[in-house]
Amino acid sequence: MKTPYTYYWGMKAHRELVHNGPFDEVLYTSNKEILEGTTFSFFIVVDGEVKTS
């Protein structure tokens, strides 16, 4: 569950980058780890293993 602080800054970044900016979507990362997408799921297959965010 997101905290209000995290949710607020995530929505603020989304609004600035997507609604008012040149991007269609935002992929949130922190410390080189994928946290989440705004309206989509993210996954990658590494050596036959599916990894999700």
PyRosetta script that sets phi, psi and omega in degrees:
from pyrosetta import init, pose_from_sequence

init()
pose = pose_from_sequence("MKTPYTYYWGMKAHRELVHNGPFDEVLYTSNKEILEGTTFSFFIVVDGEVKTS")
pose.set_psi(1, 134.7)
pose.set_omega(1, 179.9)
pose.set_phi(2, -77.6)
pose.set_psi(2, 146.6)
pose.set_omega(2, 172.7)
pose.set_phi(3, -83.8)
pose.set_psi(3, 156.3)
pose.set_omega(3, 179.0)
pose.set_phi(4, -55.3)
pose.set_psi(4, -38.1)
pose.set_omega(4, -179.9)
pose.set_phi(5, -63.6)
pose.set_psi(5, -48.8)
pose.set_omega(5, 179.8)
pose.set_phi(6, -62.7)
pose.set_psi(6, -45.1)
pose.set_omega(6, -179.6)
pose.set_phi(7, -61.7)
pose.set_psi(7, -44.1)
pose.set_omega(7, -179.6)
pose.set_phi(8, -58.1)
pose.set_psi(8, -51.7)
pose.set_omega(8, -176.4)
pose.set_phi(9, -68.4)
pose.set_psi(9, -33.3)
pose.set_omega(9, 175.8)
pose.set_phi(10, -64.2)
pose.set_psi(10, -44.7)
pose.set_omega(10, 179.1)
pose.set_phi(11, -68.2)
pose.set_psi(11, -36.0)
pose.set_omega(11, 177.6)
pose.set_phi(12, -63.2)
pose.set_psi(12, -45.5)
pose.set_omega(12, 178.8)
pose.set_phi(13, -64.1)
pose.set_psi(13, -41.8)
pose.set_omega(13, 179.2)
pose.set_phi(14, -61.1)
pose.set_psi(14, -45.2)
pose.set_omega(14, -179.3)
pose.set_phi(15, -61.8)
pose.set_psi(15, -43.0)
pose.set_omega(15, -178.2)
pose.set_phi(16, -71.7)
pose.set_psi(16, -37.5)
pose.set_omega(16, -175.8)
pose.set_phi(17, -85.7)
pose.set_psi(17, -36.4)
pose.set_omega(17, -175.6)
pose.set_phi(18, -98.4)
pose.set_psi(18, -57.2)
pose.set_omega(18, -175.8)
pose.set_phi(19, -69.0)
pose.set_psi(19, -38.7)
pose.set_omega(19, -176.9)
pose.set_phi(20, -109.7)
pose.set_psi(20, 2.8)
pose.set_omega(20, -174.2)
pose.set_phi(21, -124.8)
pose.set_psi(21, -167.6)
pose.set_omega(21, -172.3)
pose.set_phi(22, -90.2)
pose.set_psi(22, 4.9)
pose.set_omega(22, -173.3)
pose.set_phi(23, -104.8)
pose.set_psi(23, 153.5)
pose.set_omega(23, 177.5)
pose.set_phi(24, -91.8)
pose.set_psi(24, -30.6)
pose.set_omega(24, -177.9)
pose.set_phi(25, -146.8)
pose.set_psi(25, 168.1)
pose.set_omega(25, 178.5)
pose.set_phi(26, -132.0)
pose.set_psi(26, 134.4)
pose.set_omega(26, 174.4)
pose.set_phi(27, -111.6)
pose.set_psi(27, 113.1)
pose.set_omega(27, -176.8)
pose.set_phi(28, -82.5)
pose.set_psi(28, 132.9)
pose.set_omega(28, 177.8)
pose.set_phi(29, -132.1)
pose.set_psi(29, 159.0)
pose.set_omega(29, 175.4)
pose.set_phi(30, -154.2)
pose.set_psi(30, 128.3)
pose.set_omega(30, 179.8)
pose.set_phi(31, 52.2)
pose.set_psi(31, 43.4)
pose.set_omega(31, 178.1)
pose.set_phi(32, 65.9)
pose.set_psi(32, 19.0)
pose.set_omega(32, 175.9)
pose.set_phi(33, -115.5)
pose.set_psi(33, 140.8)
pose.set_omega(33, 176.8)
pose.set_phi(34, -79.5)
pose.set_psi(34, 127.5)
pose.set_omega(34, 179.4)
pose.set_phi(35, -94.4)
pose.set_psi(35, -53.5)
pose.set_omega(35, -178.8)
pose.set_phi(36, -174.9)
pose.set_psi(36, 165.8)
pose.set_omega(36, 170.3)
pose.set_phi(37, -101.6)
pose.set_psi(37, 164.0)
pose.set_omega(37, -177.1)
pose.set_phi(38, -75.9)
pose.set_psi(38, -45.8)
pose.set_omega(38, -178.2)
pose.set_phi(39, -134.0)
pose.set_psi(39, 25.6)
pose.set_omega(39, -177.4)
pose.set_phi(40, -150.3)
pose.set_psi(40, 163.9)
pose.set_omega(40, 174.5)
pose.set_phi(41, -99.3)
pose.set_psi(41, 153.1)
pose.set_omega(41, 179.9)
pose.set_phi(42, -124.1)
pose.set_psi(42, 135.2)
pose.set_omega(42, 174.0)
pose.set_phi(43, -147.5)
pose.set_psi(43, 159.2)
pose.set_omega(43, 178.0)
pose.set_phi(44, -144.3)
pose.set_psi(44, 148.5)
pose.set_omega(44, 177.1)
pose.set_phi(45, -108.2)
pose.set_psi(45, 121.2)
pose.set_omega(45, 179.9)
pose.set_phi(46, -122.6)
pose.set_psi(46, 118.0)
pose.set_omega(46, -179.6)
pose.set_phi(47, 51.6)
pose.set_psi(47, 40.7)
pose.set_omega(47, 178.1)
pose.set_phi(48, 79.8)
pose.set_psi(48, 2.0)
pose.set_omega(48, 178.6)
pose.set_phi(49, -106.8)
pose.set_psi(49, 129.4)
pose.set_omega(49, 179.0)
pose.set_phi(50, -85.2)
pose.set_psi(50, 128.0)
pose.set_omega(50, 177.4)
pose.set_phi(51, -118.8)
pose.set_psi(51, 134.0)
pose.set_omega(51, -179.0)
pose.set_phi(52, -120.2)
pose.set_psi(52, 161.8)
pose.set_omega(52, 176.8)
pose.set_phi(53, -99.6)
pose.dump_pdb("model.pdb")
